[in-house]
């Protein structure tokens, strides 16, 4: 509780909210629709 999170960027350390982290968004997307998440993650553009 009350932890401060930071993201490392090319400009240094930037404060970030938990729900704005890449890890949180990825887990939220997976939990809300696992099939669509996997289809998107495994999709490769064909030439």
N, CA, C and O atoms as a DFTB+ gen file, in Angstrom:
188 C
 N C O
     1  1       0.832      -1.204       0.000
     2  2       0.000       0.000       0.000
     3  2       0.869       1.258       0.000
     4  3       1.918       1.312       0.642
     5  1       0.419       2.229      -0.711
     6  2       1.069       3.545      -0.779
     7  2       2.459       3.497      -1.407
     8  3       3.256       4.416      -1.222
     9  1       2.750       2.437      -2.145
    10  2       4.041       2.360      -2.832
    11  2       4.024       3.294      -4.036
    12  3       2.983       3.505      -4.658
    13  1       5.168       3.840      -4.350
    14  2       5.303       4.674      -5.542
    15  2       6.006       3.850      -6.601
    16  3       7.072       3.287      -6.352
    17  1       5.415       3.777      -7.776
    18  2       5.992       3.016      -8.874
    19  2       6.617       3.970      -9.880
    20  3       6.122       5.073     -10.111
    21  1       7.718       3.518     -10.470
    22  2       8.408       4.303     -11.477
    23  2       8.675       3.437     -12.696
    24  3       8.897       2.231     -12.585
    25  1       8.650       4.066     -13.845
    26  2       8.979       3.396     -15.105
    27  2      10.307       3.982     -15.582
    28  3      10.540       5.189     -15.508
    29  1      11.160       3.099     -16.070
    30  2      12.436       3.546     -16.625
    31  2      12.209       3.904     -18.086
    32  3      11.737       3.084     -18.873
    33  1      12.547       5.126     -18.436
    34  2      12.404       5.568     -19.822
    35  2      13.718       6.202     -20.264
    36  3      14.665       6.304     -19.484
    37  1      13.762       6.617     -21.492
    38  2      14.995       7.253     -21.982
    39  2      15.234       8.607     -21.323
    40  3      16.317       9.180     -21.439
    41  1      14.218       9.113     -20.631
    42  2      14.347      10.401     -19.945
    43  2      14.650      10.238     -18.462
    44  3      14.784      11.229     -17.744
    45  1      14.758       8.995     -17.997
    46  2      15.016       8.741     -16.584
    47  2      13.878       7.960     -15.959
    48  3      13.249       7.134     -16.619
    49  1      13.615       8.217     -14.696
    50  2      12.538       7.545     -13.980
    51  2      11.280       8.402     -14.018
    52  3      11.305       9.583     -13.673
    53  1      10.183       7.789     -14.443
    54  2       8.905       8.489     -14.503
    55  2       7.920       7.819     -13.560
    56  3       7.786       6.596     -13.595
    57  1       7.222       8.581     -12.713
    58  2       6.201       7.970     -11.865
    59  2       5.076       7.417     -12.736
    60  3       4.755       7.981     -13.782
    61  1       4.478       6.306     -12.296
    62  2       3.413       5.671     -13.069
    63  2       2.410       5.037     -12.110
    64  3       2.792       4.523     -11.058
    65  1       1.149       5.074     -12.467
    66  2       0.114       4.396     -11.695
    67  2       0.157       2.909     -12.005
    68  3       0.512       2.513     -13.115
    69  1      -0.202       2.089     -11.036
    70  2      -0.170       0.638     -11.201
    71  2      -0.955       0.189     -12.427
    72  3      -0.490      -0.665     -13.182
    73  1      -2.141       0.758     -12.631
    74  2      -2.992       0.334     -13.739
    75  2      -2.484       0.817     -15.094
    76  3      -3.028       0.417     -16.123
    77  1      -1.482       1.644     -15.122
    78  2      -0.900       2.114     -16.379
    79  2       0.357       1.339     -16.775
    80  3       0.940       1.602     -17.827
    81  1       0.775       0.391     -15.943
    82  2       1.969      -0.382     -16.283
    83  2       1.656      -1.373     -17.399
    84  3       0.524      -1.840     -17.532
    85  1       2.666      -1.685     -18.190
    86  2       2.493      -2.655     -19.277
    87  2       2.064      -4.013     -18.738
    88  3       1.223      -4.681     -19.339
    89  1       2.634      -4.424     -17.611
    90  2       2.307      -5.728     -17.040
    91  2       0.843      -5.801     -16.617
    92  3       0.177      -6.810     -16.849
    93  1       0.342      -4.735     -15.997
    94  2      -1.059      -4.730     -15.577
    95  2      -1.981      -4.782     -16.788
    96  3      -2.949      -5.543     -16.796
    97  1      -1.696      -3.989     -17.801
    98  2      -2.544      -3.964     -19.001
    99  2      -2.555      -5.315     -19.709
   100  3      -3.599      -5.775     -20.172
   101  1      -1.386      -5.945     -19.790
   102  2      -1.315      -7.250     -20.443
   103  2      -2.130      -8.282     -19.660
   104  3      -2.871      -9.058     -20.264
   105  1      -2.010      -8.307     -18.349
   106  2      -2.761      -9.261     -17.537
   107  2      -4.257      -8.974     -17.610
   108  3      -5.060      -9.904     -17.674
   109  1      -4.640      -7.700     -17.599
   110  2      -6.056      -7.333     -17.702
   111  2      -6.630      -7.788     -19.038
   112  3      -7.728      -8.344     -19.086
   113  1      -5.900      -7.558     -20.116
   114  2      -6.370      -7.977     -21.439
   115  2      -6.496      -9.489     -21.524
   116  3      -7.464     -10.000     -22.087
   117  1      -5.532     -10.204     -20.975
   118  2      -5.581     -11.663     -21.000
   119  2      -6.764     -12.185     -20.188
   120  3      -7.489     -13.069     -20.645
   121  1      -6.961     -11.644     -18.995
   122  2      -8.049     -12.123     -18.131
   123  2      -9.422     -11.786     -18.692
   124  3     -10.372     -12.539     -18.477
   125  1      -9.546     -10.689     -19.395
   126  2     -10.855     -10.307     -19.927
   127  2     -11.245     -11.135     -21.143
   128  3     -12.433     -11.358     -21.372
   129  1     -10.263     -11.602     -21.940
   130  2     -10.572     -12.420     -23.123
   131  2      -9.326     -13.209     -23.529
   132  3      -8.591     -12.789     -24.424
   133  1      -9.085     -14.354     -22.873
   134  2      -7.867     -15.122     -23.146
   135  2      -7.718     -15.546     -24.604
   136  3      -6.617     -15.487     -25.151
   137  1      -8.801     -15.970     -25.238
   138  2      -8.718     -16.437     -26.626
   139  2      -8.293     -15.305     -27.562
   140  3      -7.418     -15.494     -28.407
   141  1      -8.899     -14.149     -27.417
   142  2      -8.547     -13.008     -28.265
   143  2      -7.116     -12.538     -27.982
   144  3      -6.386     -12.167     -28.901
   145  1      -6.727     -12.557     -26.718
   146  2      -5.368     -12.154     -26.363
   147  2      -4.345     -13.064     -27.034
   148  3      -3.379     -12.587     -27.629
   149  1      -4.562     -14.381     -26.938
   150  2      -3.624     -15.324     -27.541
   151  2      -3.636     -15.233     -29.058
   152  3      -2.587     -15.333     -29.693
   153  1      -4.810     -15.045     -29.645
   154  2      -4.885     -14.905     -31.102
   155  2      -4.074     -13.696     -31.557
   156  3      -3.360     -13.764     -32.558
   157  1      -4.182     -12.608     -30.836
   158  2      -3.430     -11.392     -31.175
   159  2      -1.930     -11.587     -30.930
   160  3      -1.104     -11.165     -31.739
   161  1      -1.587     -12.223     -29.816
   162  2      -0.181     -12.414     -29.465
   163  2       0.522     -13.375     -30.417
   164  3       1.711     -13.215     -30.694
   165  1      -0.200     -14.364     -30.915
   166  2       0.416     -15.378     -31.769
   167  2       0.269     -15.081     -33.252
   168  3       0.828     -15.792     -34.087
   169  1      -0.478     -14.035     -33.585
   170  2      -0.707     -13.677     -34.980
   171  2       0.577     -13.142     -35.598
   172  3       1.248     -12.291     -35.014
   173  1       0.909     -13.636     -36.758
   174  2       2.066     -13.131     -37.494
   175  2       1.602     -12.688     -38.869
   176  3       0.836     -13.391     -39.529
   177  1       2.062     -11.532     -39.299
   178  2       1.733     -11.055     -40.647
   179  2       2.371     -11.977     -41.675
   180  3       3.550     -12.320     -41.581
   181  1       1.581     -12.364     -42.642
   182  2       2.121     -13.200     -43.713
   183  2       2.501     -12.310     -44.886
   184  3       1.794     -11.352     -45.198
   185  1       3.629     -12.627     -45.543
   186  2       4.083     -11.778     -46.661
   187  2       3.146     -11.800     -47.841
   188  3       3.402     -11.136     -48.845
